[in-house]
Amino acid sequence: MTEIVLTLISTALINNLVLHWPLGVDPLLGNEHRQVHALGLATACLMLIVGIVGYSTYRWLLVPLELTPLRLFVFLPLSVLLIGPLLKVLSRLLPKLAFDGLWPLLLGNAGVLGLTLLNAQDDKGFFHAMALSLGAGLGFWLVLSLFSDLRQRTIENDIPLPFRGLPIDLIGAGLIAVAFLGFSGLIKT
């Protein structure tokens, strides 16, 4: 149980998919979104569902049939097919959040596919895959919220002309990554 909690915390803070590996960085650097929490919640739920279903499919279908080289061709359609139903369920459960227009951002998020491939590569068990998926989703949501706040602060301040737009966004992403690097001594293996 302790290992699962440590995996969850480690994935959210230390080995963050967005900051440690550059997976799923496109929603951060894209156009400004007013629906940050809707995107974060939808991505966290999608990562959890696709991570669990992808690991189960890999472990109990592809490995026994010796079709492991086809995992990419299974995981990609799996993540694409689950986006629509997930957004419909979330919009019914949480009508105050705007889930409209999130389909392309979830479709282009490489973090979801990268997570399923990491789960298949590690193969440390179902609960580890579930903790890794949930931690990755929560970590993505945290970074998305922090980056949105940072972007709002840079809009309100006087930024020199050469640094406006993408350059200051990349500098901010680097500073957030350095801040998250401070968590690296939190969990010792």
Residue, then its C-alpha position, 0 to 999 in steps of 0.5 A: m500500500t505504501e508503494i502505491v501511495l509513493t507511486l501516486i505522489s512521485t508521478a504527480l510531483i517528481n516524475n511529472l509527465v509534462l515537466h520530467w518528460p515532455l509529454g502532453v505539453d501542447p495544451l500548456l503552450g497552446n492558446e489561452h484557455r478559460q476552461v483550465h479545470a475542465l481540461g485538467l479534470a477531463t485529462a486526469c479522468l482520461m489518463l486514469i481510464v485509459g491507463i487502467v483499460g490499456y494495462s488490462t488489455y496489454r496484460w491479459l490480452l496482448v501478452p498471452l496472445e504474444l501480440t505485444p508489438l501491436r500495443l501502439f496500434v491498440f492503445l491509440p484507438l483506445s484513447v481516441l474512442l474513450i474521449g467522446p463518452l468521457l466528455k459526455v459523462l463529465s458534462r452531465l455530472l458537472p454542468k457548471l464546467a465547460f467541456d465544449g471544445l476539449w476534444p481536440l486538446l485531449l486527442g492531441n495530448a501525447g501524455v495519454l498515449g505515453l502513460t499507457l506505454l509506460n504502464a505496459q513497459d513497467d508492468k509492476g501490477f494493476f494497482h501500480a498502473m492505476a496509481l501511475s495513471l491517477g498520479a499522472g492525471l493529477g500532476f498534469w492538472l496541477v501543472l496546467s493550473l500553475f501554468s495558467d496562473l503564471r500566464q495570467r500574471t505575465i499578461e498583467n505585467d509589463i513584459p519586454l517586447p522580445f519576450r512576449g508570447l511563447p518566449i515568456d511561456l517557455i521561460g515560465a515552463g522552465l521555472i515551474a520545472v525547476a520548482f518541481l525539481g525541488f521535490s526530487g529528494l522527497i521520495k527515496t527509493 
